[in-house]
Amino acid sequence: MGKLNDHGSISLDELVGIEDVIDDKPLNEAIENMDIALACLDNQFARTMLNKCCISNAVPMINGGGEAFSGVVEVLENGTCMTCRYGKDAAYTQEIISCQETGTRPVASIVTTTAWVGAMQAALALLNLAGIKGHSEGMSWDSGIVHDRPVGGLPWIKGECSCHI
């Protein structure tokens, strides 16, 4: 594992206080020390803020989430933007979606789905850190069937995204 990067170890900085992310300086400072970021968050706004900081620091982000029997994992790198990918309204929604009662919209969580999402995030992170190319940039899991999921922007958004120019 130590040979995957120049520092001899793999570490992820723990980020807390996601509600304070509107001032993204602390998040940017944490991202500066990362080789890759895993988005295991319960709302799209937090994922979008993490994505913006990853773009600013040229750090790849592995996004993942699951609900009931469906899950999604995607690699966002080289400036791939959550706003371009999902549209501005969806990218900045602050609705907390959680399998626990604390969320504004509770969802069913099936352990096999969340285990698949976490395992695929870890696998894609390791492939990315090892410099292994040619793997899928995105996958979805639907009732036990895995599909490739292309990563890119919405078809009606042309040119560079004004959110991260």
N, C-alpha and C positions, 0 to 999 in steps of 0.2 A: 504494500500500500504506500509506503514511503516514497517509492519511485515515481508516483503519479504526479508529483510536483517538486519544484526546486527546494521547498522548505522542509521536506522530509516528513510532513504530517498533513493530515486533512483536518481542518477545523471549521466549524460554522459559528459565527458570532451570534449570540443570543440577542434578539431584538425584542425589547419590551416597550410598552406604552404606544401601541400602534395608533391610538386615538390622537396622539400628539404629532403624527406624521405630517400634518399640514406644513410644519417647519421641517423640511426634509434634510436639514444639515446633519443631525445625529445619524439618520439612516444612511446618508451619503458617506459619512465617515466610517460607518461599519462596513459598507459595501466596498470601500477602497481596499480593505484588507481581505477580501474574499476572491476566490478563483471562480466560484459559481454560487448561485443563490437558489434555494428551493422555496417555492411559494406554497406553503401548506397553511393557507389562511382561510378565514370564514366569511370574508366579504370581498367583493370585486374592487372597491375603492382601495383597500389595503394592497391588493395584488397590483393594481395600476400604479400606486405610489412606489412600490418595490420595483416594478418594471421600469418606471421613469428613472429611478436612481441607478438601476442596472445599465440602462442605455447610456446615461451620463458617464458611467465608469467603465464601459465596454466589458461588462460582466454578464455572461450567459445566465438566464433564469429558466429553471425547470418548474413549470406551472402544473399543478395537479389538483384534482378535486373529485369527489364522488357523492352520489346520492342514490340510495336504494341499490338497484342492480345496474347502474350506469356510472362510468367513471371516465375521466379525460386526463391525459398527460400530454404536455407539449413543451418543446424546447423553443425558447424565445431568445434569439441571439442576433448579432449583426444589425441592431436597430429595430428588430421586430417589436411593434408597439401594441399594447393592449387596447388603446383607443382606436387604432386602425383595425385591429382584429375584431373587436366587438362593438364598435360605435361608441360615441361619447356618453350617451345616456347610460348604457349598460356598464361601461368602464368605470364610471364614477358613482354608481349606486352604493349607498352605505348600508343597505339592508344586510343584517347579519343572518347568515344561513348556517344553522348548526344542528347537529344531531342531539344536542343537549337543550334543556329547557330555557337556556339563556338567550337563544337566538330569537330574532323577530319573526323568522319563518323556520320552525323546526322541520327537519327532514328525516326520513328514515335512513339509517346507516346500517349497511350490511357489512359485517367484518371482512368477508371475502373481497368485496369491492374496494374497501379502503386499504386492505392489505395489498391488493393488486396495484392500486394507484401508488402507494408508498414504495413498493418494490420496483415498479417501473421508473419512478422518479430517481431512486437510488441507482438503478442500472444505467439510465441515460446520463446521470451526473458523472458516474465513473467512466463511461465511454467518452464523454466530452472532455473530462480532465486528462484521460489517457491519450487524447488526440485521435481517437478512432472515429473515422468518418464513414458515411455510407449507411448509417442506421436511420430508422424512421425518426422524423422530427416531431411526430405527434401520433398518438394512438387513442382510441376510445374502446371502452369495454361496455358491452351491452348484453346483459343476461348471459354472460360467460363467453361471448364471442368477441374477439379482438379485431378491430379494424384500423387501418392506417387513417390518419387524420392530417390532411395537409395544413401547414402553418403558413399564414399570410394575412393580408388585409382584406377588408370587405371589398367586393368587386367594384363598387361605385366610388371608392376613394382612390384617386389617381395622383401620382407624383409623391413627393415627400410629405410626411405628416407634419403639420404645423405645430403639433404638440411637443415634438422633440428635435426641431431644427435648431 
